[in-house]
Amino acid sequence: MLIGVIGAGAAGLAFSVRLNQKCPNAEITVFEAQPSAGQKILATGNGRCNLSNTDAGIIGYNNPFAKNIVDVNEALDFFSSIGLKTREESQGRLYPYSLQAQSVRDVLLTAANSLGTQLITECTVEGCAYRDKRFMLKTSKGDFTCDILVIASGGKAGAPQDSASNGYSILQSFSHTLIEPCPALVQLTSPNKICRILKGMRTKCNLTIGKENEILYSEQGELLFTEYGLSGIVSLDAGTIVAREFANDKASRIHAIIDFAPDFDTEQIAVHYKKFGNLTGIVGNAVSDIIQKQCNGDCNIAAKCCKNQKLIISGTKGFSFAQVTSGGICVNEFTEHLESKKQKNLFAVGEVLDVDGKCGGFNLQWAWSSAIKAADYIGSYL
Ligand SMILES: Cc1cc2nc3c(=O)[nH]c(=O)nc-3n(C[C@H](O)[C@H](O)[C@H](O)COP(=O)(O)OP(=O)(O)OC[C@H]3O[C@@H](n4cnc5c(N)ncnc54)[C@H](O)[C@@H]3O)c2cc1C
């Protein structure tokens, strides 16, 4: 049986290695549109590759479908089997021991090559038809036929501008449903000048995102002020929700409320201001200066500005800056082995499906686990 894989990213590489480990004779060909495999892995985790999270599966995904599939220990055992050691950092984040994303990409590629996976780079799969129980792939380097097809083509986030990713349309041609893709884990844009005044400053705060009187999101974490608005982990997670709101209604009126001192209540802040005449000792000089101008010497207004600093949110930085895609192909149309319920021997793994996770290693974990589950299942009947 010939197995074709569209995409040599995190999921496509993990799938191929796992299947060839289980079935050394499986003939796997992976088609990759880019000049080399696993390019996005190199950019993950700021070049360190936050490859998983100890909490993944218990929490962290948009879709309950992921819960039954994600298995952190299974993924770590898989990496161990191809020679990658890992380490845990804060908040359960797991990294390669080297703290270099290149280690992750390289162990996967070395294993794929040594196990006999055929990798064809700079080869875009342009379309697919199903005839006589076989998948007929039309690629930029000619036609190819396979018995089992695995779509691991990723989503729209962080893909090169000229990317020819068409995994969605191939799956749609087999009657699968596409849930409108949206940028996720993406920075927020704001016209408020405080972002530009504070640009470059990181702060631990509470960020609330609201739409008129409704609270959409509220979390504590690190925020980074930038020229265009807000970045940092807490704003990336908020970006997922904001992008979806603007996709549903371009005229949405979204705001952010920053609490610069979540460990103190309004009264404590007011008392502090009354005593010292500023909030430098709590929020630092730059924020204190802004509050000073806003409060006009009034301790209650100072406390309000510190705990309820309101910004307009005009949108997000979009797909080019997003780490992940929310939306994608509907998972209800797949079995727990990631096989299509509409077409036998058709599988989809990784970000092409409508699964997205929080910031912190959850998305790569989904890529590994979905790939492993599909490979183990195919391996059981090859
Ligand atoms: C800057 C950045 C940082 C990130 N950091 C983290 C992190 O630290 N931790 C984390 O968990 N997640 C992180 N992510 C998200 C994570 O990288 C993705 O969720 C993961 O790579 C998805 O894996 P995938 O294999 O499904 O898709 P991809 O890795 O995108 O791979 C898909 C591959 O398919 C190829 N392809 C697409 N269509 C075709 C076609 N028609 N023919 C041939 N080839 C095709 C593409 O070129 C690509 O190589 C980050 C993402 C970005 C952009």
The ligand as an ORCA input file, in Angstrom:
! r2SCAN-3c Opt
* xyz 0 1
  C       5.902     32.078     14.777
  C       5.218     30.858     15.312
  C       5.568     30.366     16.558
  C       4.905     29.250     17.076
  N       5.312     28.762     18.284
  C       4.695     27.672     18.803
  C       5.141     27.088     20.017
  O       6.156     27.502     20.606
  N       4.436     26.026     20.506
  C       3.353     25.499     19.864
  O       2.748     24.550     20.366
  N       2.951     25.976     18.666
  C       3.608     27.045     18.118
  N       3.212     27.515     16.900
  C       2.130     26.796     16.176
  C       2.688     25.528     15.504
  O       3.851     25.857     14.790
  C       1.649     24.903     14.565
  O       0.455     24.660     15.285
  C       2.161     23.591     13.956
  O       3.330     23.838     13.224
  C       1.109     22.955     13.052
  O       1.667     21.823     12.461
  P       1.126     21.262     11.069
  O       2.054     20.177     10.661
  O      -0.304     20.974     11.162
  O       1.273     22.482     10.059
  P       2.603     23.175      9.519
  O       3.690     23.060     10.520
  O       2.167     24.519      9.067
  O       3.018     22.300      8.248
  C       2.235     22.229      7.077
  C       3.166     21.999      5.903
  O       2.407     21.651      4.763
  C       2.960     22.270      3.612
  N       1.905     22.358      2.608
  C       0.718     23.001      2.714
  N      -0.031     22.807      1.610
  C       0.698     22.030      0.784
  C       0.449     21.491     -0.518
  N      -0.687     21.717     -1.156
  N       1.423     20.738     -1.096
  C       2.589     20.490     -0.433
  N       2.861     20.980      0.799
  C       1.921     21.734      1.400
  C       3.426     23.635      4.163
  O       4.411     24.209      3.338
  C       3.959     23.247      5.534
  O       5.325     22.931      5.529
  C       3.863     28.607     16.337
  C       3.544     29.095     15.073
  C       4.197     30.202     14.566
  C       3.827     30.712     13.186
*
